[in-house]
Amino acid sequence: MRGRGLALAAGYRMGQRQAEEQRAPEEAYRQQPAQAAAPPKEDVIAQIEKLSELHQSGALTDEEYAAAKRKLLE
């Protein structure tokens, strides 16, 4: 009886492991962060206009302005 109990326990554990392996890809998919939604085009345009104003006022260098604009357009 004791040997049969160990065999049943081993089989149970193996079944649990297989079930976990099957759930792993599904759970990994659920845990992925959601893609950030792209901001509306109007918002991007408004932000570029603000950047342009800052650039023209001298608050942003040419390089800073170009980098910020490129980041918004990605």
C-alpha positions in Angstrom: 0.0 0.0 0.0 2.8 2.4 0.8 4.5 1.9 -2.6 1.2 2.6 -4.3 0.7 5.8 -2.3 4.1 7.1 -3.4 3.4 6.2 -7.0 0.1 8.1 -6.8 1.7 11.1 -5.2 4.4 11.1 -7.9 1.8 10.9 -10.6 -0.1 13.7 -9.0 2.9 16.0 -8.8 3.8 15.2 -12.5 0.2 16.1 -13.5 0.5 19.4 -11.5 3.8 20.2 -13.2 2.4 19.6 -16.7 -0.6 21.8 -15.9 1.7 24.6 -14.7 3.8 24.3 -17.8 0.7 24.6 -20.0 -0.5 27.7 -18.0 2.9 29.4 -18.0 2.7 30.9 -21.5 -0.8 32.1 -20.9 0.1 33.7 -17.6 3.2 35.3 -19.1 1.0 36.8 -21.9 -1.4 38.2 -19.3 1.5 39.7 -17.3 3.0 41.7 -20.2 2.4 45.4 -19.8 -0.1 46.8 -22.2 1.2 48.8 -25.1 0.9 52.5 -24.4 -1.7 53.9 -26.6 -0.4 56.5 -29.1 -1.4 60.0 -28.1 -3.9 61.6 -30.4 -2.4 63.6 -33.3 -3.8 66.8 -32.0 -2.0 66.3 -28.8 1.3 65.6 -30.5 0.9 68.7 -32.7 0.2 70.8 -29.6 3.2 69.4 -27.9 5.4 70.1 -30.9 4.1 73.7 -31.0 5.0 74.1 -27.3 8.5 72.7 -28.0 8.8 75.1 -30.9 7.9 78.1 -28.6 10.5 76.9 -26.0 13.1 76.5 -28.8 12.4 80.0 -30.2 12.6 81.6 -26.7 16.0 80.0 -26.2 14.9 77.6 -23.4 15.8 74.6 -25.6 18.9 74.2 -27.7 18.7 72.9 -31.3 19.7 69.4 -30.1 17.2 69.3 -27.3 14.4 70.5 -29.5 15.3 67.9 -32.2 15.5 65.1 -29.7 12.2 66.0 -28.0 10.4 66.3 -31.3 11.8 63.0 -32.6 10.7 61.3 -29.4 7.1 62.7 -29.9 7.0 61.5 -33.5 8.1 57.9 -32.7 
